[in-house]
Amino acid sequence: MRTQLSTEETLQEDFWESFSELIQCYQNEPPKIERCLDDEIEANMTSIIGLSCPEFSASVALVTSADAALKLANVTPECIPDWLGELANQLGGRFKNKLANYGVLPHLSTPTTVEGRYIQLSSTSAKTFALTAHFDGGSAIAQITLKIDDDLELNECESTPASEEGSLELF
């Protein structure tokens, strides 16, 4: 059982776990993750995905280099932007499943991937949290920008409506 954390602290902890699980899934060992304290994040590729529901919204950015993205998967260089979008989708999905434990069920948007010579992310939101994962062959940064309704309380539910990872649900 967790100690009593604020809503923002709980979301940050769940985001940290989601990012760690994602990198570990492809590296087969826990990555070294640390808080990214810079106000500006620089790289040459980023993929951004949104989560939203009435009481909560967030944008999640996954930032890295093409070389580091290649180290996370066995893809051809032409597929790197799609692969980074897929990683952002998986990170957003992992985080969404953690939110389902509290009965918070945001919608997940389609990821958007941007590639360039120099990409710099910054946020005007006071609720921005960024992490750097170091792994064999590179590093990646995950940044989340949160907009949380003041009345949102995160209480764990007995049963969650989230699907298990890797499962298929037809609708």
N, C-alpha and C positions, 0 to 999 in steps of 0.2 A: 504494500500500500504506500502511496506517495505521501510525503509530508504536504501540508497545506501550502500550495503555491498560488500565486495570483493567476488570473486567466492568461495574461500575457506570458508569464513564466512557464506555465503548462504548455502553451502553444509552442514556445521556443524549445522546450525539452522534447516535445513530440516531433518537431521539425528536425532537431539534431538526430534523434533516433532514426527517422525516415531517411535522412541523408546518409547516415552511417550504414544502414541496412542496404541501401541502393548500391553504394560503392563496394561493400563487402560481397554482394551478390555476384559482381563481375570480377572481383579480385581474389576471391576465396580466402580472404583474411581481413581482419578489421583494419580499416584505414586509420591513420592518425588525423584526428579532426581537432581543429582549434577555432576559437572565435576570431573572425576577421574584423579587425578594429578600424580599418581604413574607411573613410567616408566615400571614397571612390574606388571602384573595382575596375581593373583593366584586363582585357583579353582580346582575342580576335574572333571569338564565337560566343554567342549566347542564345539560349532558348528560354522563352518566357511562357508561363501558363498561368491561368487565373482560376481561382476558386471563389464561389460566391453563393450566399444564401441571405435571407433578410437580416440576420444578426451578426454576420461575419463575412468579410471578403479579404482576399489576399492575392498578391501576385508573387509567383515563385520564379526566380531567374537562376538558371544553371549556366555558369560562365567558365570557359576553359579555352585551351588552345586546340587546334586540329590534331596536333601530335598526341596530346594527352587523351583526347577523345578516342583516337585510334588504339591507344593502350587499353582502353576499357572494353573493346570489342574487336572481333575479327571481321572488319568491314573494309571495303575499298575506299580510297580517299574521296571518291565521288559521292559516297553514301554518308559522309560524316555529318552534314547538316540534318539529314533525316534521322540519323542515329542520335544526335544530340536532342532533337525534338522528342524522340522516343524516351530518352533518359529523363527529360523534364516531365513527360507524361507519367512515367513510372514514379518519379519523386512526388509529383502532385497526387497521384493515386495512393501512394503509401501514406502520405500525410492525411488525405481525405479519409482513409480507413481508420486512422487513429482518431480523427474527429468523430467518426461514427460511434466510437466507444462512449461519447458524451451525448449522443443523440443529435449532434450537429451534422447536417447532411448537405454540404455545399455541392453545387454543380461544378464540374470541371470543364474548362474551355479547351479548345484545340491549341496545342503549342505553336508558337511562332519562333522560328529560328532566324537569327541575323548573323551574317558573317562579314567581316571587313578587316581592314589593316589595323584599325585601332578602335576598340569599343570601350566605352566608359559608362558605367552605370552609377547613378547617384539618385538619392531619393529625398524628397522633402518631407516624408512622413517621419514622425517621431518614433514610430513603431516599426523600425527596420532592423533586421537581425541577419547577420551574414556569417557563414562558416567556411573554412577552407579545409578540404580533405587532401592529404598527401598520400599518394599511393605509388606503387612500383610503376615508374614511367611518367609521372606527372602529378598534376594537382588540378583540382576543380573547386570552384566557389559556388555555394548555394546561398542565395539571398532571398529572404521573404519580407515583404512589406504588408503589414497587417492593418486592417480597419475593423475594429471590434466595437460592437454595440456595448454601451456602458452597463447594460443590464445582463449581459451574457455571463452565465455561470456554468462552469464545466463540472458536471457531476457524472461519474461513471455509471453507465446503464448495465443492467444485468444481462441483457441480450443486445447484440448489435446487428443492424441490418446490412452490414458490409459483407461483401463476398470474400472468400478466402483467396489469397494470392494464387494466381495460376488457374483459378476456376473459370468456368464458362457458364454464363447465364443467358438463356434465350428469352427474348421478350417480343 
